[in-house]
Amino acid sequence: MNKDLGSIVNGKIIDENTGNYFFQYQGITYQLPKSLVQKGKLGGQCEAFIYLDQKNHPKATQIYPSARQNRYGWAEVTEVRPELGCFVSIGLPDKDMVVSLDDLPGEKNLWPKSGDRLLVKLIVDKKDRQWAVPADQEVFQDLTTKIRGNKKRWMNQIKEVTVYATKLMGTYAITEDYYQAFIHPSEREVEPRLGQKVKGRVIGIGQNGNLNLSLKPRSFEAISEDAQMLLVLMDRQVDGCLPFNDKSDPKAIRQALGISKAQFKRALGHLLKQKQVIQTEKGIQRVN
């Protein structure tokens, strides 16, 4: 077992050709592309990150990846394989690391997708296979900052977060500036997947100093598709008006708008309640 794979080691450059140095560490020689060398010369000692590439060839680089053994870093998901897990890029030119399905949620609909990101470190098993392992909740507890001081200033702020844990009690996430966030199941319509970025509204601060987020729109922001359609149609009119109100003929409403009078009245009622329109004898008008 090569326990040092996935880490930075100090070795010696023993040979070279046109494009590569050959870096030796503990009796194993690693190809070190000259394009990836920042410090080093033939016969000299230097540090390099060592790994096995996609074809299991020993490689070295001085352009260090985001994640290593005993060091967590963000990695982008590049591919998902249901029978294996997912592949993530840690910044190596010729090797993506695998996150085992054992380290992913039991429900595959909560697995990350290409473009999502995970905080991972590297491990090596007895067969010299390199794996990326996602950070657990304890790691994120150590990384994140607790909310202190004036908590009211956080209320209703919109925060973009990355999901790092999906649990029965709710979704755990981290903000770009490393505050921890929690989304209760009642505050989401669809459960976010691991590694997904979502935007949520701060609705409170937990006892442990975490942000409580909601992914649902505020009640006055949530309008039906029919109401949205009426707003769009009014916006297209020069005077912002539509020649329909709650006394209009049902057939005329159906012919012009493609919805029933009952649907029209529900949508209109919603818009009137939100004071986005006014109703006149001639129809309805957008309120700017």
Secondary structure, 3 states (H helix, E strand, C coil): CCCCCCEEEEEEEEEECCCEEEEEECCEEEEEEHHHCCCCCCCCEEEEEEEECCCCCEEEECCCCCCEECECEEEEEEEEECCCEEEEECCCCCCCEEEEHHHCCCCHHHCCCCCCEEEEEEEECCCCCEEEEECCHHHHHHHCECCCCCHHHHCCCEEEEEEEEEECCEEEEEECCCEEEEECHHHCCCCCCCCCEEEEEEEEECCCCCEEEECCCCCCCCCCHHHHHHHHHHHHCCCCEECCCCCCCHHHHHHHHCCCHHHHHHHHHHHHHCCCEEECCCCEEECC
